[in-house]
Amino acid sequence: MKTSRKSNLVRCAVLFLAGGLCAPSGWGQFSSSIEGTLTDSSSAAVPSATITLTNAGTNIKTIVQTNGAGYFLFPSLPAGVFHLNASASGFKTTEISDLKLETGARRTANMTLEVGAQTAVVTVKAEVATVDLAEARVAGLIESKQLVDLPIPGRNFMALAALTPGVTGALVAADVFSAETQVNINAAGMRGEQNGFGVDGGTVTSMVRHGRTNLQPNPESIEEVQVTVNNFSAEAGNDAGASVKVSTRAGTNDWHGSASWFHQDNVLSSRSIFQSTVNSGNGRSLPAFRRNEFAGSIGGPIIKNRTFIFFSTDILRQGTAPSGTSVVETPEFTSLLQQRVPNNKSAFLLKSYPAAFTPYLNRRTAGSVFGANCATTPSINTAIGSIPCNLEIIGEGVTPVVSIRNAKQWSVRGDHLISARDRLYVSAFRTGEKFTNGNTTRPIMTYLQENLN
């Protein structure tokens, strides 16, 4: 038996690097921008100066002119590291290098020009912005380095959301493969149902129940995660709790890749006080458990300075043995049914769908089940006739059937420079999982359920 649920998630945005954002309504909240004022040494504005912004990773350049007040703005930018260059006639050229721009940030970079030859260059290294000069809000940023370096349970980036000021909780799914997942974080005292989620400018918040997310990107695919607690823009007006925005990684002018393997099993796990006794059925004090997760990514240029691609994947292979006991019939009772009522449905079911094990714990007689004293009542009248009072009919044990969970997620992102002012990016995710469902006590009733997202 197989069930499936399919829904392709494809996010495409056309960004105009100057002059505004061309995208569906609600996507502007995920774009970043750099603004500033250009002045001379006397603090007077420098109008009509040429400001050049260069993406350090892709070498894509954008040029704007300052207005009459010396103000300049680069809207709708992706997160990344940039170099800013300002030049005007009669002034030395000024550069700010390594200007880091976060997801959804509005970075202020004021510049001052010195009088001199335009061929002379003054280089200033950008400092880390400790205060957002453009907006007053409570927010936190999770970078790809944190996702790689920190030991995250299940490799789910949502576990780091609680590091944001004003956020508590972070009871999240064990991994990134579950669809329609409730993220139980509370921001500014709001309920979890008031959180909103987005990936690459598109909302992935459940349309059925707010506070649930339909996509959790794997860490290999994430460039940054921004968690905002208050002072939302109009685009995030539905998110009264936390607004979680994910920016995926894009290719650059150099080919880069990564690979990882995570392994966990019962041998490497500690026992609880309830798992100190060896199970007489399987000889273990801990149920068998194996979890292997393989992840990797690769990204680079298709055409340098113009077209880029990035691909990531995350594959899970997991097997879990049950730890609880189940009640099943004894072989003696099954034989009795075959003798007494061979054409009965009960006899057919127990013969055709036998239990995965013979009970070895708490075997109970017909007398104990029916509340009879076998010392005075040697036999018991039942629907199938008289049966011996001391006949063992049921018992308990641990099924040896291992529950499996195999899952995978892949993503691909493409970026293309259409012109000096226009940029196109497309990102797509696909998540699928297969897991054991049904009654593991009787293997023939067990089946693999498949979910695709």
C-alpha positions as CSV (number, residue, x, y, z in Angstrom):
1,M,0.0,0.0,0.0
2,K,1.3,3.5,-0.8
3,T,0.0,6.9,-0.2
4,S,1.6,10.1,-1.6
5,R,1.2,13.8,-1.4
6,K,2.8,15.9,-4.1
7,S,3.3,19.7,-4.3
8,N,6.2,21.3,-6.1
9,L,7.7,24.3,-4.5
10,V,9.3,26.6,-7.1
11,R,10.3,30.1,-6.2
12,C,11.3,32.6,-9.0
13,A,12.0,36.3,-8.6
14,V,13.2,38.9,-11.0
15,L,15.1,41.5,-9.1
16,F,15.8,45.0,-10.5
17,L,19.1,46.0,-8.8
18,A,18.2,49.7,-9.2
19,G,14.8,51.2,-9.5
20,G,12.7,48.9,-7.5
21,L,11.7,45.3,-7.0
22,C,9.8,43.3,-9.7
23,A,8.3,40.4,-7.9
24,P,4.9,39.2,-6.6
25,S,3.4,41.1,-3.6
26,G,5.0,40.2,-0.3
27,W,8.5,39.3,-1.6
28,G,10.1,42.7,-0.9
29,Q,10.6,41.8,2.8
30,F,13.4,39.3,1.8
31,S,15.5,41.7,-0.3
32,S,18.3,43.7,1.2
33,S,19.6,47.1,0.4
34,I,22.5,49.5,0.8
35,E,22.0,53.2,1.2
36,G,24.2,56.1,2.2
37,T,25.1,59.8,1.8
38,L,28.2,61.0,0.1
39,T,29.8,64.2,1.5
40,D,33.1,66.0,1.2
41,S,35.5,66.9,4.1
42,S,33.3,69.9,5.0
43,S,30.2,67.7,5.3
44,A,28.6,69.2,2.2
45,A,26.7,66.8,-0.1
46,V,28.4,65.6,-3.3
47,P,25.7,65.3,-6.0
48,S,25.9,63.4,-9.3
49,A,28.8,61.3,-8.1
50,T,29.2,57.8,-9.4
51,I,28.7,55.0,-6.9
52,T,29.6,51.4,-8.0
53,L,28.6,48.4,-6.0
54,T,30.4,45.1,-6.8
55,N,29.4,41.7,-5.5
56,A,32.6,40.1,-4.2
57,G,31.4,36.5,-5.0
58,T,30.0,37.0,-8.5
59,N,31.8,40.2,-9.6
60,I,28.5,41.7,-10.7
61,K,28.6,45.5,-10.8
62,T,25.7,48.0,-10.3
63,I,26.1,51.7,-10.8
64,V,24.0,54.6,-9.5
65,Q,24.3,58.3,-9.2
66,T,23.9,60.4,-6.0
67,N,21.0,62.8,-6.0
68,G,21.1,66.5,-5.1
69,A,21.4,65.7,-1.4
70,G,24.3,63.2,-2.0
71,Y,22.0,60.3,-1.3
72,F,22.3,56.9,-3.0
73,L,20.4,53.6,-2.8
74,F,21.0,50.1,-4.0
75,P,17.7,48.3,-3.5
76,S,16.7,44.6,-3.9
77,L,20.1,43.1,-3.2
78,P,20.9,39.5,-2.3
79,A,22.7,38.8,1.0
80,G,26.5,38.7,0.5
81,V,29.7,40.6,0.7
82,F,30.1,43.8,-1.4
83,H,32.7,46.4,-2.4
84,L,31.5,50.0,-2.6
85,N,33.3,52.6,-4.8
86,A,32.6,56.4,-4.9
87,S,34.1,58.7,-7.5
88,A,33.5,62.3,-8.5
89,S,35.4,65.0,-10.4
90,G,38.0,66.8,-8.2
91,F,37.9,64.1,-5.5
92,K,40.0,61.1,-4.7
93,T,38.1,57.8,-5.3
94,T,36.9,56.2,-2.1
95,E,36.3,52.5,-1.6
96,I,34.7,50.5,1.2
97,S,35.7,46.8,1.0
98,D,34.1,43.7,2.5
99,L,30.8,45.3,3.2
100,K,28.6,42.5,4.5
101,L,24.9,42.6,3.8
102,E,22.5,40.3,5.7
103,T,19.2,38.9,4.6
104,G,16.5,41.6,4.7
105,A,18.9,44.2,6.0
106,R,19.0,47.9,5.1
107,R,22.7,48.7,5.5
108,T,23.8,52.3,5.9
109,A,27.2,53.1,4.4
110,N,28.0,56.8,4.5
111,M,31.1,57.9,2.6
112,T,33.4,61.0,2.6
113,L,35.4,62.1,-0.4
114,E,38.8,63.9,0.0
115,V,39.8,66.6,-2.4
116,G,42.5,65.4,-4.9
117,A,43.1,63.6,-8.1
118,Q,40.4,61.1,-9.1
119,T,43.1,58.5,-9.8
120,A,44.1,58.4,-6.2
121,V,42.2,55.8,-4.2
122,V,41.3,55.8,-0.5
123,T,40.3,52.3,0.7
124,V,38.4,51.8,4.0
125,K,37.7,48.3,5.3
126,A,34.0,47.9,6.4
127,E,33.4,47.3,10.0
128,V,30.8,45.0,11.4
129,A,27.5,46.9,11.9
130,T,26.7,46.8,15.6
131,V,23.5,49.0,15.2
132,D,21.0,49.0,12.4
133,L,20.9,52.7,11.5
134,A,17.9,52.3,9.1
135,E,15.4,50.3,11.2
136,A,14.7,49.8,15.0
137,R,13.8,46.2,15.5
138,V,14.6,43.1,17.5
139,A,16.1,40.5,15.2
140,G,18.7,37.7,15.0
141,L,20.8,36.4,12.2
142,I,21.9,32.7,11.7
143,E,24.8,32.4,9.2
144,S,25.8,29.3,7.2
145,K,29.0,29.0,9.4
146,Q,26.9,28.5,12.5
147,L,24.8,25.9,10.7
148,V,28.0,24.0,9.8
149,D,29.9,24.4,13.0
150,L,27.3,24.0,15.7
151,P,25.9,20.6,16.7
152,I,22.3,21.0,15.7
153,P,19.9,18.2,16.6
154,G,18.6,16.6,13.4
155,R,20.5,19.3,11.3
156,N,17.4,21.4,11.6
157,F,18.2,25.2,11.5
158,M,15.1,26.0,13.4
159,A,16.8,24.7,16.6
160,L,19.0,27.9,16.5
161,A,16.0,30.3,16.4
162,A,15.9,30.4,20.2
163,L,19.2,32.3,20.1
164,T,17.3,35.4,18.9
165,P,16.5,37.9,21.7
166,G,12.8,37.7,22.6
167,V,12.4,34.1,21.4
168,T,11.8,31.1,23.6
169,G,11.1,27.5,23.0
170,A,12.5,25.9,19.7
171,L,10.7,22.6,20.0
172,V,11.1,21.7,16.4
173,A,11.0,18.6,14.2
174,A,13.8,16.1,14.6
175,D,15.0,16.8,11.0
176,V,14.1,18.8,7.9
177,F,12.2,16.1,6.0
178,S,8.8,16.5,7.6
179,A,6.1,18.5,5.8
180,E,3.5,20.8,7.4
181,T,5.6,21.1,10.6
182,Q,4.6,23.0,13.6
183,V,7.5,25.1,14.9
184,N,6.9,25.7,18.6
185,I,8.8,28.9,19.2
186,N,7.3,31.9,21.0
187,A,8.4,35.4,20.1
188,A,7.6,38.4,22.2
189,G,5.1,36.4,24.2
190,M,3.1,35.4,21.1
191,R,1.8,31.9,20.4
192,G,3.5,29.6,17.9
193,E,0.5,29.8,15.5
194,Q,1.5,33.5,14.9
195,N,4.9,32.7,13.4
196,G,5.5,33.1,9.7
197,F,8.1,31.5,7.4
198,G,9.6,32.3,4.0
199,V,12.3,31.0,1.7
200,D,13.9,33.1,-1.0
201,G,11.2,35.7,-1.0
202,G,8.3,33.3,-1.1
203,T,6.1,32.3,1.8
204,V,6.2,28.7,2.9
205,T,3.8,29.2,5.8
206,S,0.9,26.7,5.8
207,M,-2.3,28.0,4.3
208,V,-4.2,25.6,6.6
209,R,-2.8,26.6,9.9
210,H,-0.6,29.6,10.5
211,G,2.6,28.8,12.5
212,R,3.4,25.7,10.4
213,T,6.0,25.6,7.7
214,N,5.8,23.5,4.5
215,L,9.5,23.6,3.9
216,Q,12.6,23.4,6.1
217,P,15.7,23.8,3.8
218,N,18.7,21.6,4.7
219,P,21.7,23.4,6.2
220,E,23.9,22.9,3.1
221,S,21.5,25.0,1.1
222,I,21.2,28.0,3.5
223,E,23.1,31.2,3.2
224,E,21.4,33.0,6.1
225,V,18.4,32.9,8.4
226,Q,16.9,36.0,9.8
227,V,14.5,35.8,12.8
228,T,12.6,39.1,13.4
229,V,10.6,39.5,16.6
230,N,9.0,42.9,16.2
231,N,8.6,46.0,14.0
232,F,7.7,44.1,10.9
233,S,7.3,45.6,7.5
234,A,3.9,45.6,5.8
235,E,4.7,42.5,3.8
236,A,5.0,40.5,7.0
237,G,1.8,41.9,8.6
238,N,0.4,38.4,9.1
239,D,3.2,37.4,11.4
240,A,2.5,38.7,14.9
241,G,5.1,36.3,16.4
242,A,8.4,35.5,14.8
243,S,9.1,36.2,11.1
244,V,11.7,33.6,9.9
245,K,13.2,34.3,6.6
246,V,15.7,32.0,4.8
247,S,18.0,33.0,2.0
248,T,19.5,30.1,0.1
249,R,23.1,29.9,-1.2
250,A,23.9,30.9,-4.7
251,G,26.9,30.0,-6.9
252,T,29.9,32.3,-7.3
253,N,32.7,32.7,-9.7
254,D,34.6,29.9,-8.0
255,W,33.5,26.3,-7.7
256,H,33.0,25.2,-4.1
257,G,31.5,22.1,-2.6
258,S,30.9,20.4,0.7
259,A,30.2,16.8,2.0
260,S,29.2,15.5,5.4
261,W,28.2,12.3,7.1
262,F,26.3,12.0,10.4
263,H,26.0,8.7,12.2
264,Q,24.2,7.7,15.3
265,D,23.4,4.3,16.8
266,N,22.4,2.6,20.1
267,V,26.0,1.7,20.8
268,L,26.9,5.4,21.0
269,S,23.8,6.2,23.1
270,S,23.6,6.1,26.9
271,R,20.9,4.1,28.7
272,S,18.2,5.4,30.8
273,I,17.2,3.9,34.2
274,F,14.5,2.0,32.4
275,Q,16.9,0.5,29.9
276,S,19.3,-1.1,32.3
277,T,17.7,-4.6,32.2
278,V,18.6,-6.9,29.3
279,N,15.6,-7.9,27.2
280,S,15.3,-11.7,27.4
281,G,13.7,-11.7,24.0
282,N,16.5,-10.1,22.0
283,G,19.4,-10.0,24.5
284,R,19.7,-6.2,24.3
285,S,19.3,-3.5,26.9
286,L,18.8,-0.9,24.2
287,P,16.7,-1.3,21.1
288,A,18.7,-1.4,17.9
289,F,18.9,2.0,16.2
290,R,20.9,3.2,13.2
291,R,20.8,6.7,11.7
292,N,23.0,7.8,8.8
293,E,22.6,11.1,7.1
294,F,24.6,12.1,4.1
295,A,24.7,15.7,2.8
296,G,26.6,17.6,0.2
297,S,26.6,20.7,-2.0
298,I,28.3,22.1,-5.0
299,G,28.1,25.5,-6.7
300,G,29.9,27.6,-9.2
301,P,29.7,29.6,-12.5
302,I,28.1,28.4,-15.7
303,I,29.3,31.7,-17.3
304,K,31.6,33.7,-15.1
305,N,30.3,37.1,-14.0
306,R,26.9,36.2,-15.5
307,T,25.3,32.8,-14.8
308,F,25.6,30.7,-11.6
309,I,24.2,27.5,-10.2
310,F,24.1,25.9,-6.8
311,F,22.9,22.4,-5.9
312,S,22.5,20.7,-2.4
313,T,21.2,17.3,-1.2
314,D,20.5,15.7,2.2
315,I,19.8,11.9,2.4
316,L,18.6,10.1,5.5
317,R,18.7,6.3,6.2
318,Q,17.3,5.3,9.5
319,G,16.2,2.1,11.2
320,T,14.6,1.9,14.6
321,A,13.8,-1.3,16.6
322,P,10.7,-1.1,18.9
323,S,11.3,-1.0,22.6
324,G,7.7,-1.6,23.9
325,T,6.0,-5.0,24.3
326,S,3.0,-6.2,22.4
327,V,0.3,-8.8,23.2
328,V,-0.1,-11.7,20.7
329,E,-1.6,-15.2,20.7
330,T,0.3,-18.3,21.5
331,P,0.9,-21.1,19.0
332,E,-1.1,-23.5,21.2
333,F,-4.2,-21.2,20.9
334,T,-3.8,-20.9,17.1
335,S,-3.6,-24.7,16.8
336,L,-6.7,-25.1,18.9
337,L,-8.6,-22.7,16.7
338,Q,-7.6,-24.6,13.6
339,Q,-8.9,-27.8,15.1
340,R,-12.2,-26.4,16.5
341,V,-13.3,-23.8,13.9
342,P,-11.0,-24.2,10.8
343,N,-13.5,-22.2,8.7
344,N,-13.8,-19.3,11.2
345,K,-12.5,-15.9,10.2
346,S,-10.5,-15.7,13.4
347,A,-8.7,-19.0,12.6
348,F,-8.0,-17.8,9.0
349,L,-6.6,-14.4,10.2
350,L,-4.3,-16.0,12.8
351,K,-3.0,-18.6,10.3
352,S,-2.6,-16.2,7.3
353,Y,-1.3,-13.2,9.3
354,P,0.8,-14.7,12.1
355,A,2.7,-12.6,14.7
356,A,6.3,-11.8,14.1
357,F,7.3,-13.5,17.3
358,T,6.2,-16.2,19.8
359,P,5.3,-14.6,23.1
360,Y,7.9,-15.1,25.8
361,L,6.7,-12.7,28.6
362,N,3.6,-12.8,30.8
363,R,2.1,-15.8,29.1
364,R,-1.5,-16.0,30.5
365,T,-3.8,-19.0,30.6
366,A,-7.5,-19.1,29.7
367,G,-8.3,-19.1,33.4
368,S,-6.4,-15.9,34.1
369,V,-8.0,-14.2,31.1
370,F,-11.5,-15.3,32.0
371,G,-11.0,-14.9,35.8
372,A,-11.5,-18.6,36.6
373,N,-9.8,-20.7,39.3
374,C,-8.2,-23.6,37.4
375,A,-7.9,-25.6,40.7
376,T,-11.7,-25.9,40.8
377,T,-12.5,-25.3,37.1
378,P,-10.5,-27.6,34.8
379,S,-12.2,-26.3,31.7
380,I,-13.9,-23.1,30.5
381,N,-16.8,-22.9,28.1
382,T,-16.2,-20.4,25.3
383,A,-17.7,-19.5,21.9
384,I,-15.4,-22.2,20.3
385,G,-16.3,-24.8,22.9
386,S,-14.7,-26.0,26.1
387,I,-11.0,-25.2,26.4
388,P,-8.6,-26.3,29.2
389,C,-8.3,-23.7,32.0
390,N,-4.5,-23.9,32.1
391,L,-4.0,-23.5,28.3
392,E,-1.8,-20.5,27.6
393,I,-3.6,-18.4,25.0
394,I,-1.8,-15.0,25.0
395,G,1.5,-13.5,26.0
396,E,3.8,-10.5,25.4
397,G,7.1,-9.8,23.6
398,V,9.0,-7.3,21.6
399,T,8.6,-7.5,17.8
400,P,11.8,-7.9,15.8
401,V,10.4,-5.9,12.9
402,V,12.5,-2.7,12.4
403,S,10.8,0.5,11.5
404,I,12.6,2.3,8.7
405,R,12.6,5.9,7.7
406,N,14.3,6.9,4.5
407,A,14.2,10.5,3.3
408,K,15.9,12.9,1.0
409,Q,15.8,16.5,0.0
410,W,17.5,18.3,-2.9
411,S,17.6,21.8,-4.0
412,V,18.8,23.7,-7.0
413,R,19.2,27.5,-7.5
414,G,20.2,29.4,-10.6
415,D,21.2,33.0,-10.9
416,H,21.5,34.9,-14.1
417,L,22.5,38.5,-14.8
418,I,20.1,39.7,-17.6
419,S,21.5,43.2,-17.8
420,A,23.3,45.8,-15.7
421,R,20.1,46.5,-13.9
422,D,18.2,43.2,-14.1
423,R,18.9,39.9,-12.3
424,L,16.9,36.6,-12.4
425,Y,17.0,33.8,-9.8
426,V,15.1,30.6,-9.6
427,S,15.2,28.2,-6.7
428,A,13.5,24.8,-6.3
429,F,13.2,22.3,-3.4
430,R,12.0,18.7,-3.4
431,T,11.5,16.6,-0.2
432,G,10.4,13.0,0.1
433,E,10.3,10.4,2.8
434,K,9.3,6.8,3.1
435,F,8.5,5.3,6.5
436,T,7.1,2.2,8.1
437,N,3.4,2.4,8.9
438,G,0.8,-0.1,10.0
439,N,1.1,-2.9,12.6
440,T,4.7,-4.0,13.0
441,T,3.6,-6.9,15.2
442,R,2.3,-8.6,12.1
443,P,4.8,-7.9,9.2
444,I,2.3,-8.7,6.5
445,M,0.2,-5.7,7.7
446,T,3.2,-3.4,7.6
447,Y,3.6,-1.1,4.6
448,L,5.8,1.8,3.5
449,Q,4.1,5.2,3.3
450,E,5.5,7.8,1.0
451,N,5.2,11.6,1.3
452,L,6.4,14.0,-1.3
453,N,6.6,17.7,-0.9
